Amino acid sequence: MAEFLAMGGYAPYVWASYAVFFVVLALDALAPRAQRKRVLAELRGRLKRRQSRTEARR
């Protein structure tokens, strides 16, 4: 098992590439959620500003 994990001396490069892959995969999965939160917050702000302008006109 240790020989497999050492990967013939290339283990640091192989395991680092796996780590980078999984970090990028996680970020790729979380990015749409973060963008959705930003867009919803922006839309709520626009709606609130629009409502305050229409109330000020009355």
N, C-alpha and C positions, 0 to 999 in steps of 0.2 A: 504494500500500500504506500509506503514512504517513497518507493521508487516512482510510482505513478504520480504522486503529488509533487515530486521534484521535477518531473517531466524532462529528464535528461539534461538538467542544468538551465532549462528555459522557463522554469516555473515563475520567476518574477514577472516576466513579460506576458506569459499566458494568463496568470491570475489577475494581473493588472488590467489586461484587456477585458477579461470577464467582468471585473468590477466597473470599469468604465461603461461597458455595455449595459449593465443592470442599472447604473445611475441614470444613463440617458433614457433607458426604457421607462424608469420611474418618472422622470421629468416629463417625458412624452405623454404619460398617462395622466399626470397631474395638471399639465398646462391648460387643457380645455376647461377644467373646473375653475382654475384661477381666472381665466379669461371670462368665463360666464359670470363669476362674482363681480368682476370689474364692469362688465356691460350692464348687469342688472343694477348696480349702484349708480351708474351714469344715467340710466333710464329713470330710476327713481328720482334722482336729482332734477332731471329735466321736467318730469311730471310735477314735482313739488314747485319748481320755479314757475311753470305754466299756470298752476292752480293759484299761486300767490299773485300773479299778474292779473288773472281774471277776477280775483276777489278785490284787487285794488281798483279795478275799473268800475266796480259797482258803487 
